[in-house]
Amino acid sequence: MATEKIIVGIDNQTIELKGAEKEEFLERRAKDQAESALLEAEYKAKQDSRESAIKKLAEIAGLTKEEINAIL
């Protein structure tokens, strides 16, 4: 990663980040990626939970998943 160049384009100008700016950018990007992964995992868990609830409701009510989804 030491040889990695970070070039930012602003208003038709390109600026290469170096030193502390480069390190701050890389740290911020890593943090943003971790937060994004966490949000995606939370979303998937909620979707899985919803699917499970619909399946259980369908079994109890004797309806198909499609019928339950149409009601919701």
CHARMM-style PDB file with segment names, atoms N, HN, CA, C and O in Angstrom:
ATOM      1  N   MET     1       0.822  -1.186   0.000  1.00  0.00      PROA
ATOM      2  CA  MET     1       0.000   0.000   0.000  1.00  0.00      PROA
ATOM      3  C   MET     1       0.872   1.257   0.000  1.00  0.00      PROA
ATOM      4  O   MET     1       0.372   2.342  -0.298  1.00  0.00      PROA
ATOM      5  N   ALA     2       2.136   1.141   0.321  1.00  0.00      PROA
ATOM      6  HN  ALA     2       2.542   0.259   0.563  1.00  0.00      PROA
ATOM      7  CA  ALA     2       3.024   2.295   0.398  1.00  0.00      PROA
ATOM      8  C   ALA     2       3.191   2.961  -0.962  1.00  0.00      PROA
ATOM      9  O   ALA     2       3.400   4.172  -1.029  1.00  0.00      PROA
ATOM     10  N   THR     3       3.103   2.196  -2.042  1.00  0.00      PROA
ATOM     11  HN  THR     3       2.934   1.212  -1.988  1.00  0.00      PROA
ATOM     12  CA  THR     3       3.274   2.768  -3.368  1.00  0.00      PROA
ATOM     13  C   THR     3       1.943   3.175  -3.993  1.00  0.00      PROA
ATOM     14  O   THR     3       1.917   3.687  -5.113  1.00  0.00      PROA
ATOM     15  N   GLU     4       0.857   2.955  -3.293  1.00  0.00      PROA
ATOM     16  HN  GLU     4       0.879   2.539  -2.384  1.00  0.00      PROA
ATOM     17  CA  GLU     4      -0.463   3.298  -3.805  1.00  0.00      PROA
ATOM     18  C   GLU     4      -0.602   4.815  -3.921  1.00  0.00      PROA
ATOM     19  O   GLU     4      -0.303   5.555  -2.984  1.00  0.00      PROA
ATOM     20  N   LYS     5      -1.061   5.260  -5.089  1.00  0.00      PROA
ATOM     21  HN  LYS     5      -1.303   4.659  -5.850  1.00  0.00      PROA
ATOM     22  CA  LYS     5      -1.286   6.684  -5.289  1.00  0.00      PROA
ATOM     23  C   LYS     5      -2.774   6.968  -5.107  1.00  0.00      PROA
ATOM     24  O   LYS     5      -3.626   6.196  -5.547  1.00  0.00      PROA
ATOM     25  N   ILE     6      -3.066   8.071  -4.459  1.00  0.00      PROA
ATOM     26  HN  ILE     6      -2.374   8.698  -4.101  1.00  0.00      PROA
ATOM     27  CA  ILE     6      -4.441   8.516  -4.295  1.00  0.00      PROA
ATOM     28  C   ILE     6      -4.554   9.845  -5.037  1.00  0.00      PROA
ATOM     29  O   ILE     6      -3.941  10.841  -4.653  1.00  0.00      PROA
ATOM     30  N   ILE     7      -5.343   9.841  -6.096  1.00  0.00      PROA
ATOM     31  HN  ILE     7      -5.841   9.032  -6.408  1.00  0.00      PROA
ATOM     32  CA  ILE     7      -5.521  11.051  -6.888  1.00  0.00      PROA
ATOM     33  C   ILE     7      -6.996  11.427  -6.840  1.00  0.00      PROA
ATOM     34  O   ILE     7      -7.874  10.610  -7.119  1.00  0.00      PROA
ATOM     35  N   VAL     8      -7.247  12.688  -6.478  1.00  0.00      PROA
ATOM     36  HN  VAL     8      -6.534  13.351  -6.252  1.00  0.00      PROA
ATOM     37  CA  VAL     8      -8.601  13.193  -6.327  1.00  0.00      PROA
ATOM     38  C   VAL     8      -8.835  14.232  -7.413  1.00  0.00      PROA
ATOM     39  O   VAL     8      -7.992  15.096  -7.652  1.00  0.00      PROA
ATOM     40  N   GLY     9      -9.989  14.138  -8.067  1.00  0.00      PROA
ATOM     41  HN  GLY     9     -10.674  13.435  -7.873  1.00  0.00      PROA
ATOM     42  CA  GLY     9     -10.352  15.126  -9.073  1.00  0.00      PROA
ATOM     43  C   GLY     9     -11.371  16.096  -8.518  1.00  0.00      PROA
ATOM     44  O   GLY     9     -12.429  15.687  -8.039  1.00  0.00      PROA
ATOM     45  N   ILE    10     -11.058  17.385  -8.579  1.00  0.00      PROA
ATOM     46  HN  ILE    10     -10.199  17.717  -8.967  1.00  0.00      PROA
ATOM     47  CA  ILE    10     -11.961  18.429  -8.112  1.00  0.00      PROA
ATOM     48  C   ILE    10     -11.996  19.530  -9.161  1.00  0.00      PROA
ATOM     49  O   ILE    10     -10.961  20.101  -9.507  1.00  0.00      PROA
ATOM     50  N   ASP    11     -13.177  19.824  -9.661  1.00  0.00      PROA
ATOM     51  HN  ASP    11     -14.018  19.361  -9.381  1.00  0.00      PROA
ATOM     52  CA  ASP    11     -13.344  20.911 -10.640  1.00  0.00      PROA
ATOM     53  C   ASP    11     -12.300  20.861 -11.751  1.00  0.00      PROA
ATOM     54  O   ASP    11     -11.573  21.829 -11.975  1.00  0.00      PROA
ATOM     55  N   ASN    12     -12.232  19.743 -12.433  1.00  0.00      PROA
ATOM     56  HN  ASN    12     -12.822  18.957 -12.251  1.00  0.00      PROA
ATOM     57  CA  ASN    12     -11.296  19.545 -13.551  1.00  0.00      PROA
ATOM     58  C   ASN    12      -9.832  19.660 -13.161  1.00  0.00      PROA
ATOM     59  O   ASN    12      -8.978  19.843 -14.028  1.00  0.00      PROA
ATOM     60  N   GLN    13      -9.531  19.559 -11.890  1.00  0.00      PROA
ATOM     61  HN  GLN    13     -10.225  19.410 -11.186  1.00  0.00      PROA
ATOM     62  CA  GLN    13      -8.144  19.545 -11.408  1.00  0.00      PROA
ATOM     63  C   GLN    13      -7.908  18.207 -10.729  1.00  0.00      PROA
ATOM     64  O   GLN    13      -8.807  17.664 -10.087  1.00  0.00      PROA
ATOM     65  N   THR    14      -6.723  17.685 -10.867  1.00  0.00      PROA
ATOM     66  HN  THR    14      -5.993  18.126 -11.389  1.00  0.00      PROA
ATOM     67  CA  THR    14      -6.382  16.462 -10.141  1.00  0.00      PROA
ATOM     68  C   THR    14      -5.327  16.790  -9.105  1.00  0.00      PROA
ATOM     69  O   THR    14      -4.376  17.529  -9.362  1.00  0.00      PROA
ATOM     70  N   ILE    15      -5.519  16.223  -7.938  1.00  0.00      PROA
ATOM     71  HN  ILE    15      -6.291  15.622  -7.729  1.00  0.00      PROA
ATOM     72  CA  ILE    15      -4.603  16.453  -6.827  1.00  0.00      PROA
ATOM     73  C   ILE    15      -4.191  15.091  -6.285  1.00  0.00      PROA
ATOM     74  O   ILE    15      -5.043  14.243  -6.022  1.00  0.00      PROA
ATOM     75  N   GLU    16      -2.899  14.880  -6.118  1.00  0.00      PROA
ATOM     76  HN  GLU    16      -2.206  15.569  -6.332  1.00  0.00      PROA
ATOM     77  CA  GLU    16      -2.413  13.639  -5.517  1.00  0.00      PROA
ATOM     78  C   GLU    16      -2.288  13.853  -4.012  1.00  0.00      PROA
ATOM     79  O   GLU    16      -1.633  14.788  -3.550  1.00  0.00      PROA
ATOM     80  N   LEU    17      -2.930  12.966  -3.263  1.00  0.00      PROA
ATOM     81  HN  LEU    17      -3.462  12.206  -3.638  1.00  0.00      PROA
ATOM     82  CA  LEU    17      -2.832  13.051  -1.809  1.00  0.00      PROA
ATOM     83  C   LEU    17      -1.532  12.398  -1.358  1.00  0.00      PROA
ATOM     84  O   LEU    17      -1.156  11.328  -1.836  1.00  0.00      PROA
ATOM     85  N   LYS    18      -0.868  13.056  -0.444  1.00  0.00      PROA
ATOM     86  HN  LYS    18      -1.173  13.925  -0.057  1.00  0.00      PROA
ATOM     87  CA  LYS    18       0.406  12.538   0.069  1.00  0.00      PROA
ATOM     88  C   LYS    18       0.445  12.726   1.579  1.00  0.00      PROA
ATOM     89  O   LYS    18      -0.300  13.531   2.138  1.00  0.00      PROA
ATOM     90  N   GLY    19       1.305  11.990   2.213  1.00  0.00      PROA
ATOM     91  HN  GLY    19       1.910  11.336   1.759  1.00  0.00      PROA
ATOM     92  CA  GLY    19       1.555  12.153   3.645  1.00  0.00      PROA
ATOM     93  C   GLY    19       0.313  11.965   4.496  1.00  0.00      PROA
ATOM     94  O   GLY    19      -0.415  10.984   4.345  1.00  0.00      PROA
ATOM     95  N   ALA    20       0.078  12.914   5.391  1.00  0.00      PROA
ATOM     96  HN  ALA    20       0.670  13.710   5.514  1.00  0.00      PROA
ATOM     97  CA  ALA    20      -1.024  12.819   6.350  1.00  0.00      PROA
ATOM     98  C   ALA    20      -2.376  12.817   5.649  1.00  0.00      PROA
ATOM     99  O   ALA    20      -3.286  12.101   6.068  1.00  0.00      PROA
ATOM    100  N   GLU    21      -2.523  13.615   4.581  1.00  0.00      PROA
ATOM    101  HN  GLU    21      -1.785  14.197   4.241  1.00  0.00      PROA
ATOM    102  CA  GLU    21      -3.802  13.644   3.847  1.00  0.00      PROA
ATOM    103  C   GLU    21      -4.125  12.277   3.267  1.00  0.00      PROA
ATOM    104  O   GLU    21      -5.269  11.825   3.310  1.00  0.00      PROA
ATOM    105  N   LYS    22      -3.100  11.622   2.722  1.00  0.00      PROA
ATOM    106  HN  LYS    22      -2.170  11.989   2.687  1.00  0.00      PROA
ATOM    107  CA  LYS    22      -3.283  10.296   2.143  1.00  0.00      PROA
ATOM    108  C   LYS    22      -3.684   9.300   3.232  1.00  0.00      PROA
ATOM    109  O   LYS    22      -4.610   8.511   3.040  1.00  0.00      PROA
ATOM    110  N   GLU    23      -2.999   9.333   4.362  1.00  0.00      PROA
ATOM    111  HN  GLU    23      -2.248   9.974   4.518  1.00  0.00      PROA
ATOM    112  CA  GLU    23      -3.309   8.415   5.458  1.00  0.00      PROA
ATOM    113  C   GLU    23      -4.719   8.653   5.999  1.00  0.00      PROA
ATOM    114  O   GLU    23      -5.447   7.700   6.276  1.00  0.00      PROA
ATOM    115  N   GLU    24      -5.101   9.918   6.147  1.00  0.00      PROA
ATOM    116  HN  GLU    24      -4.509  10.692   5.921  1.00  0.00      PROA
ATOM    117  CA  GLU    24      -6.459  10.238   6.608  1.00  0.00      PROA
ATOM    118  C   GLU    24      -7.501   9.720   5.628  1.00  0.00      PROA
ATOM    119  O   GLU    24      -8.527   9.171   6.028  1.00  0.00      PROA
ATOM    120  N   PHE    25      -7.224   9.901   4.333  1.00  0.00      PROA
ATOM    121  HN  PHE    25      -6.390  10.347   4.008  1.00  0.00      PROA
ATOM    122  CA  PHE    25      -8.145   9.416   3.308  1.00  0.00      PROA
ATOM    123  C   PHE    25      -8.296   7.901   3.388  1.00  0.00      PROA
ATOM    124  O   PHE    25      -9.412   7.384   3.346  1.00  0.00      PROA
ATOM    125  N   LEU    26      -7.184   7.192   3.502  1.00  0.00      PROA
ATOM    126  HN  LEU    26      -6.277   7.612   3.537  1.00  0.00      PROA
ATOM    127  CA  LEU    26      -7.226   5.732   3.566  1.00  0.00      PROA
ATOM    128  C   LEU    26      -7.958   5.247   4.821  1.00  0.00      PROA
ATOM    129  O   LEU    26      -8.724   4.285   4.768  1.00  0.00      PROA
ATOM    130  N   GLU    27      -7.714   5.921   5.950  1.00  0.00      PROA
ATOM    131  HN  GLU    27      -7.092   6.703   5.993  1.00  0.00      PROA
ATOM    132  CA  GLU    27      -8.401   5.551   7.188  1.00  0.00      PROA
ATOM    133  C   GLU    27      -9.906   5.796   7.077  1.00  0.00      PROA
ATOM    134  O   GLU    27     -10.713   4.968   7.499  1.00  0.00      PROA
ATOM    135  N   ARG    28     -10.270   6.941   6.504  1.00  0.00      PROA
ATOM    136  HN  ARG    28      -9.615   7.614   6.161  1.00  0.00      PROA
ATOM    137  CA  ARG    28     -11.684   7.276   6.338  1.00  0.00      PROA
ATOM    138  C   ARG    28     -12.364   6.281   5.392  1.00  0.00      PROA
ATOM    139  O   ARG    28     -13.495   5.857   5.629  1.00  0.00      PROA
ATOM    140  N   ARG    29     -11.657   5.916   4.319  1.00  0.00      PROA
ATOM    141  HN  ARG    29     -10.738   6.261   4.127  1.00  0.00      PROA
ATOM    142  CA  ARG    29     -12.221   4.958   3.369  1.00  0.00      PROA
ATOM    143  C   ARG    29     -12.431   3.600   4.033  1.00  0.00      PROA
ATOM    144  O   ARG    29     -13.461   2.960   3.825  1.00  0.00      PROA
ATOM    145  N   ALA    30     -11.458   3.159   4.832  1.00  0.00      PROA
ATOM    146  HN  ALA    30     -10.621   3.679   5.001  1.00  0.00      PROA
ATOM    147  CA  ALA    30     -11.588   1.874   5.531  1.00  0.00      PROA
ATOM    148  C   ALA    30     -12.758   1.921   6.512  1.00  0.00      PROA
ATOM    149  O   ALA    30     -13.522   0.962   6.622  1.00  0.00      PROA
ATOM    150  N   LYS    31     -12.894   3.043   7.224  1.00  0.00      PROA
ATOM    151  HN  LYS    31     -12.273   3.822   7.135  1.00  0.00      PROA
ATOM    152  CA  LYS    31     -14.007   3.195   8.167  1.00  0.00      PROA
ATOM    153  C   LYS    31     -15.351   3.177   7.428  1.00  0.00      PROA
ATOM    154  O   LYS    31     -16.293   2.515   7.862  1.00  0.00      PROA
ATOM    155  N   ASP    32     -15.431   3.901   6.319  1.00  0.00      PROA
ATOM    156  HN  ASP    32     -14.665   4.439   5.966  1.00  0.00      PROA
ATOM    157  CA  ASP    32     -16.661   3.941   5.532  1.00  0.00      PROA
ATOM    158  C   ASP    32     -17.031   2.556   4.997  1.00  0.00      PROA
ATOM    159  O   ASP    32     -18.201   2.173   4.993  1.00  0.00      PROA
ATOM    160  N   GLN    33     -16.025   1.817   4.549  1.00  0.00      PROA
ATOM    161  HN  GLN    33     -15.075   2.129   4.552  1.00  0.00      PROA
ATOM    162  CA  GLN    33     -16.275   0.469   4.037  1.00  0.00      PROA
ATOM    163  C   GLN    33     -16.762  -0.455   5.150  1.00  0.00      PROA
ATOM    164  O   GLN    33     -17.649  -1.279   4.925  1.00  0.00      PROA
ATOM    165  N   ALA    34     -16.194  -0.326   6.346  1.00  0.00      PROA
ATOM    166  HN  ALA    34     -15.474   0.344   6.528  1.00  0.00      PROA
ATOM    167  CA  ALA    34     -16.623  -1.150   7.474  1.00  0.00      PROA
ATOM    168  C   ALA    34     -18.064  -0.809   7.861  1.00  0.00      PROA
ATOM    169  O   ALA    34     -18.865  -1.703   8.133  1.00  0.00      PROA
ATOM    170  N   GLU    35     -18.389   0.486   7.885  1.00  0.00      PROA
ATOM    171  HN  GLU    35     -17.738   1.212   7.663  1.00  0.00      PROA
ATOM    172  CA  GLU    35     -19.760   0.897   8.211  1.00  0.00      PROA
ATOM    173  C   GLU    35     -20.739   0.397   7.160  1.00  0.00      PROA
ATOM    174  O   GLU    35     -21.844  -0.035   7.489  1.00  0.00      PROA
ATOM    175  N   SER    36     -20.337   0.454   5.909  1.00  0.00      PROA
ATOM    176  HN  SER    36     -19.440   0.805   5.642  1.00  0.00      PROA
ATOM    177  CA  SER    36     -21.189  -0.022   4.822  1.00  0.00      PROA
ATOM    178  C   SER    36     -21.438  -1.524   4.950  1.00  0.00      PROA
ATOM    179  O   SER    36     -22.562  -1.990   4.763  1.00  0.00      PROA
ATOM    180  N   ALA    37     -20.394  -2.272   5.266  1.00  0.00      PROA
ATOM    181  HN  ALA    37     -19.481  -1.893   5.418  1.00  0.00      PROA
ATOM    182  CA  ALA    37     -20.544  -3.719   5.437  1.00  0.00      PROA
ATOM    183  C   ALA    37     -21.478  -4.032   6.605  1.00  0.00      PROA
ATOM    184  O   ALA    37     -22.280  -4.963   6.531  1.00  0.00      PROA
ATOM    185  N   LEU    38     -21.370  -3.253   7.681  1.00  0.00      PROA
ATOM    186  HN  LEU    38     -20.718  -2.498   7.740  1.00  0.00      PROA
ATOM    187  CA  LEU    38     -22.245  -3.447   8.834  1.00  0.00      PROA
ATOM    188  C   LEU    38     -23.699  -3.166   8.470  1.00  0.00      PROA
ATOM    189  O   LEU    38     -24.592  -3.924   8.848  1.00  0.00      PROA
ATOM    190  N   LEU    39     -23.938  -2.084   7.739  1.00  0.00      PROA
ATOM    191  HN  LEU    39     -23.212  -1.468   7.432  1.00  0.00      PROA
ATOM    192  CA  LEU    39     -25.302  -1.759   7.319  1.00  0.00      PROA
ATOM    193  C   LEU    39     -25.873  -2.838   6.402  1.00  0.00      PROA
ATOM    194  O   LEU    39     -27.045  -3.197   6.518  1.00  0.00      PROA
ATOM    195  N   GLU    40     -25.059  -3.349   5.504  1.00  0.00      PROA
ATOM    196  HN  GLU    40     -24.107  -3.057   5.409  1.00  0.00      PROA
ATOM    197  CA  GLU    40     -25.504  -4.422   4.616  1.00  0.00      PROA
ATOM    198  C   GLU    40     -25.841  -5.677   5.413  1.00  0.00      PROA
ATOM    199  O   GLU    40     -26.836  -6.339   5.118  1.00  0.00      PROA
ATOM    200  N   ALA    41     -25.042  -6.014   6.407  1.00  0.00      PROA
ATOM    201  HN  ALA    41     -24.234  -5.476   6.646  1.00  0.00      PROA
ATOM    202  CA  ALA    41     -25.301  -7.189   7.239  1.00  0.00      PROA
ATOM    203  C   ALA    41     -26.597  -7.006   8.036  1.00  0.00      PROA
ATOM    204  O   ALA    41     -27.387  -7.942   8.159  1.00  0.00      PROA
ATOM    205  N   GLU    42     -26.814  -5.806   8.574  1.00  0.00      PROA
ATOM    206  HN  GLU    42     -26.172  -5.045   8.474  1.00  0.00      PROA
ATOM    207  CA  GLU    42     -28.046  -5.533   9.307  1.00  0.00      PROA
ATOM    208  C   GLU    42     -29.259  -5.649   8.390  1.00  0.00      PROA
ATOM    209  O   GLU    42     -30.280  -6.220   8.775  1.00  0.00      PROA
ATOM    210  N   TYR    43     -29.149  -5.112   7.185  1.00  0.00      PROA
ATOM    211  HN  TYR    43     -28.319  -4.649   6.872  1.00  0.00      PROA
ATOM    212  CA  TYR    43     -30.246  -5.189   6.218  1.00  0.00      PROA
ATOM    213  C   TYR    43     -30.555  -6.641   5.877  1.00  0.00      PROA
ATOM    214  O   TYR    43     -31.719  -7.041   5.841  1.00  0.00      PROA
ATOM    215  N   LYS    44     -29.510  -7.430   5.628  1.00  0.00      PROA
ATOM    216  HN  LYS    44     -28.565  -7.105   5.657  1.00  0.00      PROA
ATOM    217  CA  LYS    44     -29.716  -8.847   5.289  1.00  0.00      PROA
ATOM    218  C   LYS    44     -30.355  -9.592   6.452  1.00  0.00      PROA
ATOM    219  O   LYS    44     -31.226 -10.437   6.243  1.00  0.00      PROA
ATOM    220  N   ALA    45     -29.929  -9.288   7.680  1.00  0.00      PROA
ATOM    221  HN  ALA    45     -29.222  -8.602   7.850  1.00  0.00      PROA
ATOM    222  CA  ALA    45     -30.517  -9.943   8.855  1.00  0.00      PROA
ATOM    223  C   ALA    45     -31.999  -9.602   8.974  1.00  0.00      PROA
ATOM    224  O   ALA    45     -32.811 -10.466   9.304  1.00  0.00      PROA
ATOM    225  N   LYS    46     -32.353  -8.351   8.707  1.00  0.00      PROA
ATOM    226  HN  LYS    46     -31.694  -7.649   8.439  1.00  0.00      PROA
ATOM    227  CA  LYS    46     -33.769  -7.950   8.762  1.00  0.00      PROA
ATOM    228  C   LYS    46     -34.573  -8.641   7.674  1.00  0.00      PROA
ATOM    229  O   LYS    46     -35.699  -9.076   7.912  1.00  0.00      PROA
ATOM    230  N   GLN    47     -33.999  -8.742   6.481  1.00  0.00      PROA
ATOM    231  HN  GLN    47     -33.084  -8.388   6.288  1.00  0.00      PROA
ATOM    232  CA  GLN    47     -34.683  -9.429   5.386  1.00  0.00      PROA
ATOM    233  C   GLN    47     -34.875 -10.910   5.717  1.00  0.00      PROA
ATOM    234  O   GLN    47     -35.946 -11.467   5.478  1.00  0.00      PROA
ATOM    235  N   ASP    48     -33.843 -11.543   6.264  1.00  0.00      PROA
ATOM    236  HN  ASP    48     -32.973 -11.090   6.458  1.00  0.00      PROA
ATOM    237  CA  ASP    48     -33.943 -12.949   6.641  1.00  0.00      PROA
ATOM    238  C   ASP    48     -34.993 -13.146   7.724  1.00  0.00      PROA
ATOM    239  O   ASP    48     -35.757 -14.110   7.686  1.00  0.00      PROA
ATOM    240  N   SER    49     -35.030 -12.241   8.680  1.00  0.00      PROA
ATOM    241  HN  SER    49     -34.410 -11.457   8.710  1.00  0.00      PROA
ATOM    242  CA  SER    49     -36.022 -12.315   9.748  1.00  0.00      PROA
ATOM    243  C   SER    49     -37.431 -12.166   9.189  1.00  0.00      PROA
ATOM    244  O   SER    49     -38.348 -12.880   9.596  1.00  0.00      PROA
ATOM    245  N   ARG    50     -37.594 -11.241   8.263  1.00  0.00      PROA
ATOM    246  HN  ARG    50     -36.849 -10.662   7.932  1.00  0.00      PROA
ATOM    247  CA  ARG    50     -38.907 -11.027   7.637  1.00  0.00      PROA
ATOM    248  C   ARG    50     -39.338 -12.275   6.873  1.00  0.00      PROA
ATOM    249  O   ARG    50     -40.484 -12.715   6.978  1.00  0.00      PROA
ATOM    250  N   GLU    51     -38.410 -12.840   6.106  1.00  0.00      PROA
ATOM    251  HN  GLU    51     -37.479 -12.484   6.021  1.00  0.00      PROA
ATOM    252  CA  GLU    51     -38.719 -14.059   5.350  1.00  0.00      PROA
ATOM    253  C   GLU    51     -39.139 -15.194   6.285  1.00  0.00      PROA
ATOM    254  O   GLU    51     -40.090 -15.923   6.005  1.00  0.00      PROA
ATOM    255  N   SER    52     -38.426 -15.330   7.383  1.00  0.00      PROA
ATOM    256  HN  SER    52     -37.654 -14.738   7.611  1.00  0.00      PROA
ATOM    257  CA  SER    52     -38.746 -16.372   8.354  1.00  0.00      PROA
ATOM    258  C   SER    52     -40.135 -16.148   8.954  1.00  0.00      PROA
ATOM    259  O   SER    52     -40.907 -17.094   9.112  1.00  0.00      PROA
ATOM    260  N   ALA    53     -40.447 -14.897   9.288  1.00  0.00      PROA
ATOM    261  HN  ALA    53     -39.820 -14.129   9.160  1.00  0.00      PROA
ATOM    262  CA  ALA    53     -41.757 -14.581   9.866  1.00  0.00      PROA
ATOM    263  C   ALA    53     -42.872 -14.858   8.872  1.00  0.00      PROA
ATOM    264  O   ALA    53     -43.922 -15.381   9.245  1.00  0.00      PROA
ATOM    265  N   ILE    54     -42.653 -14.513   7.613  1.00  0.00      PROA
ATOM    266  HN  ILE    54     -41.800 -14.088   7.310  1.00  0.00      PROA
ATOM    267  CA  ILE    54     -43.664 -14.766   6.576  1.00  0.00      PROA
ATOM    268  C   ILE    54     -43.876 -16.263   6.407  1.00  0.00      PROA
ATOM    269  O   ILE    54     -45.007 -16.727   6.265  1.00  0.00      PROA
ATOM    270  N   LYS    55     -42.787 -17.013   6.421  1.00  0.00      PROA
ATOM    271  HN  LYS    55     -41.867 -16.636   6.536  1.00  0.00      PROA
ATOM    272  CA  LYS    55     -42.892 -18.470   6.272  1.00  0.00      PROA
ATOM    273  C   LYS    55     -43.694 -19.074   7.427  1.00  0.00      PROA
ATOM    274  O   LYS    55     -44.565 -19.915   7.206  1.00  0.00      PROA
ATOM    275  N   LYS    56     -43.398 -18.641   8.667  1.00  0.00      PROA
ATOM    276  HN  LYS    56     -42.690 -17.958   8.847  1.00  0.00      PROA
ATOM    277  CA  LYS    56     -44.125 -19.153   9.828  1.00  0.00      PROA
ATOM    278  C   LYS    56     -45.594 -18.760   9.772  1.00  0.00      PROA
ATOM    279  O   LYS    56     -46.473 -19.569  10.067  1.00  0.00      PROA
ATOM    280  N   LEU    57     -45.855 -17.513   9.393  1.00  0.00      PROA
ATOM    281  HN  LEU    57     -45.140 -16.855   9.154  1.00  0.00      PROA
ATOM    282  CA  LEU    57     -47.238 -17.047   9.277  1.00  0.00      PROA
ATOM    283  C   LEU    57     -47.989 -17.828   8.215  1.00  0.00      PROA
ATOM    284  O   LEU    57     -49.154 -18.178   8.401  1.00  0.00      PROA
ATOM    285  N   ALA    58     -47.329 -18.099   7.113  1.00  0.00      PROA
ATOM    286  HN  ALA    58     -46.383 -17.815   6.962  1.00  0.00      PROA
ATOM    287  CA  ALA    58     -47.946 -18.878   6.043  1.00  0.00      PROA
ATOM    288  C   ALA    58     -48.301 -20.277   6.533  1.00  0.00      PROA
ATOM    289  O   ALA    58     -49.375 -20.792   6.220  1.00  0.00      PROA
ATOM    290  N   GLU    59     -47.405 -20.894   7.300  1.00  0.00      PROA
ATOM    291  HN  GLU    59     -46.533 -20.476   7.555  1.00  0.00      PROA
ATOM    292  CA  GLU    59     -47.664 -22.232   7.828  1.00  0.00      PROA
ATOM    293  C   GLU    59     -48.845 -22.220   8.790  1.00  0.00      PROA
ATOM    294  O   GLU    59     -49.709 -23.095   8.731  1.00  0.00      PROA
ATOM    295  N   ILE    60     -48.880 -21.229   9.672  1.00  0.00      PROA
ATOM    296  HN  ILE    60     -48.178 -20.518   9.719  1.00  0.00      PROA
ATOM    297  CA  ILE    60     -49.958 -21.137  10.669  1.00  0.00      PROA
ATOM    298  C   ILE    60     -51.299 -20.853  10.004  1.00  0.00      PROA
ATOM    299  O   ILE    60     -52.306 -21.476  10.341  1.00  0.00      PROA
ATOM    300  N   ALA    61     -51.313 -19.912   9.060  1.00  0.00      PROA
ATOM    301  HN  ALA    61     -50.495 -19.406   8.787  1.00  0.00      PROA
ATOM    302  CA  ALA    61     -52.564 -19.502   8.422  1.00  0.00      PROA
ATOM    303  C   ALA    61     -52.975 -20.424   7.284  1.00  0.00      PROA
ATOM    304  O   ALA    61     -54.098 -20.335   6.789  1.00  0.00      PROA
ATOM    305  N   GLY    62     -52.082 -21.300   6.868  1.00  0.00      PROA
ATOM    306  HN  GLY    62     -51.169 -21.373   7.270  1.00  0.00      PROA
ATOM    307  CA  GLY    62     -52.396 -22.199   5.763  1.00  0.00      PROA
ATOM    308  C   GLY    62     -52.404 -21.484   4.423  1.00  0.00      PROA
ATOM    309  O   GLY    62     -53.097 -21.904   3.497  1.00  0.00      PROA
ATOM    310  N   LEU    63     -51.654 -20.428   4.318  1.00  0.00      PROA
ATOM    311  HN  LEU    63     -51.091 -20.086   5.071  1.00  0.00      PROA
ATOM    312  CA  LEU    63     -51.564 -19.665   3.080  1.00  0.00      PROA
ATOM    313  C   LEU    63     -50.186 -19.835   2.457  1.00  0.00      PROA
ATOM    314  O   LEU    63     -49.242 -20.270   3.117  1.00  0.00      PROA
ATOM    315  N   THR    64     -50.084 -19.491   1.191  1.00  0.00      PROA
ATOM    316  HN  THR    64     -50.851 -19.138   0.656  1.00  0.00      PROA
ATOM    317  CA  THR    64     -48.783 -19.530   0.538  1.00  0.00      PROA
ATOM    318  C   THR    64     -48.027 -18.242   0.853  1.00  0.00      PROA
ATOM    319  O   THR    64     -48.615 -17.255   1.296  1.00  0.00      PROA
ATOM    320  N   LYS    65     -46.735 -18.266   0.622  1.00  0.00      PROA
ATOM    321  HN  LYS    65     -46.257 -19.068   0.262  1.00  0.00      PROA
ATOM    322  CA  LYS    65     -45.909 -17.091   0.838  1.00  0.00      PROA
ATOM    323  C   LYS    65     -46.395 -15.918  -0.029  1.00  0.00      PROA
ATOM    324  O   LYS    65     -46.387 -14.768   0.408  1.00  0.00      PROA
ATOM    325  N   GLU    66     -46.811 -16.223  -1.249  1.00  0.00      PROA
ATOM    326  HN  GLU    66     -46.818 -17.158  -1.604  1.00  0.00      PROA
ATOM    327  CA  GLU    66     -47.289 -15.192  -2.162  1.00  0.00      PROA
ATOM    328  C   GLU    66     -48.576 -14.554  -1.634  1.00  0.00      PROA
ATOM    329  O   GLU    66     -48.765 -13.343  -1.745  1.00  0.00      PROA
ATOM    330  N   GLU    67     -49.453 -15.371  -1.065  1.00  0.00      PROA
ATOM    331  HN  GLU    67     -49.300 -16.355  -0.975  1.00  0.00      PROA
ATOM    332  CA  GLU    67     -50.703 -14.835  -0.502  1.00  0.00      PROA
ATOM    333  C   GLU    67     -50.413 -13.932   0.707  1.00  0.00      PROA
ATOM    334  O   GLU    67     -51.034 -12.882   0.872  1.00  0.00      PROA
ATOM    335  N   ILE    68     -49.477 -14.351   1.534  1.00  0.00      PROA
ATOM    336  HN  ILE    68     -48.973 -15.204   1.401  1.00  0.00      PROA
ATOM    337  CA  ILE    68     -49.097 -13.522   2.694  1.00  0.00      PROA
ATOM    338  C   ILE    68     -48.502 -12.205   2.216  1.00  0.00      PROA
ATOM    339  O   ILE    68     -48.840 -11.145   2.744  1.00  0.00      PROA
ATOM    340  N   ASN    69     -47.611 -12.261   1.213  1.00  0.00      PROA
ATOM    341  HN  ASN    69     -47.337 -13.121   0.784  1.00  0.00      PROA
ATOM    342  CA  ASN    69     -47.000 -11.044   0.687  1.00  0.00      PROA
ATOM    343  C   ASN    69     -48.046 -10.116   0.075  1.00  0.00      PROA
ATOM    344  O   ASN    69     -47.925  -8.895   0.175  1.00  0.00      PROA
ATOM    345  N   ALA    70     -49.067 -10.684  -0.553  1.00  0.00      PROA
ATOM    346  HN  ALA    70     -49.165 -11.676  -0.634  1.00  0.00      PROA
ATOM    347  CA  ALA    70     -50.126  -9.858  -1.134  1.00  0.00      PROA
ATOM    348  C   ALA    70     -50.908  -9.126  -0.051  1.00  0.00      PROA
ATOM    349  O   ALA    70     -51.360  -8.002  -0.264  1.00  0.00      PROA
ATOM    350  N   ILE    71     -51.068  -9.751   1.099  1.00  0.00      PROA
ATOM    351  HN  ILE    71     -50.701 -10.665   1.273  1.00  0.00      PROA
ATOM    352  CA  ILE    71     -51.785  -9.142   2.217  1.00  0.00      PROA
ATOM    353  C   ILE    71     -50.959  -8.020   2.824  1.00  0.00      PROA
ATOM    354  O   ILE    71     -51.487  -6.971   3.191  1.00  0.00      PROA
ATOM    355  N   LEU    72     -49.646  -8.258   2.927  1.00  0.00      PROA
ATOM    356  HN  LEU    72     -49.217  -9.111   2.629  1.00  0.00      PROA
ATOM    357  CA  LEU    72     -48.766  -7.265   3.530  1.00  0.00      PROA
ATOM    358  C   LEU    72     -48.538  -6.146   2.560  1.00  0.00      PROA
ATOM    359  OT1 LEU    72     -47.819  -5.196   2.872  1.00  0.00      PROA
TER     360      LEU     72
END
